Amino acid sequence: MPVKITQDAVQGGLFAAIGLAALMMALEFPIGSPSRMGPGFFPVVISTLLTLTGVGILVRARLGSSPAIEVTRWSPAIIVSIAIVVFGFLLDKLGLPLAVLLLCIGAATASVRFELNWKAVVGAVAFSVVCGILFVTLLGLPIPLLGSWLQVFGAP
């Protein structure tokens, strides 16, 4: 029985491959025990679950019928990838909230249904504020709220 390349087969293979790679990296850390977890315990559990999920999807692809992979538009993947790279470059220069704002709007332009209206801007601004509060204020990550390009405006 020949294997056709379906969406489930590709997704399952990708999940299993990423899970196995993460598992190999996680096994380099001490695992510990459930009562006294080491730094490798959580990554081992998560990567094992990801691998098992991938295997389950591969089994479903083999036994069931899922749609075959069709020709796709590459521009959305390229636009989202560029938005992520720009976010990485601008994080220190603009700060987390502004970099997240540009990431949200930039990645959203990949959708054929995207319209730059007040709803899109308000959603991106709200998400940016939540990210700033969550990651910098609550979790204490060393990410600037205002970047080096905004030092002229009196930012510390």
Secondary structure, 3 states (H helix, E strand, C coil): CCCCCEHHHHHHHHHHHHHHHHHHHHCCCCCECCCCECCCHHHHHHHHHHHHHHHHHHHHHHHCCCCECCCCCCHHHHHHHHHHHHHHHHHHHHCHHHHHHHHHHHHHCCCCCCCCCHHHHHHHHHHHHHHHHHHHHHCCCCCCCCCHHHHHHCCC
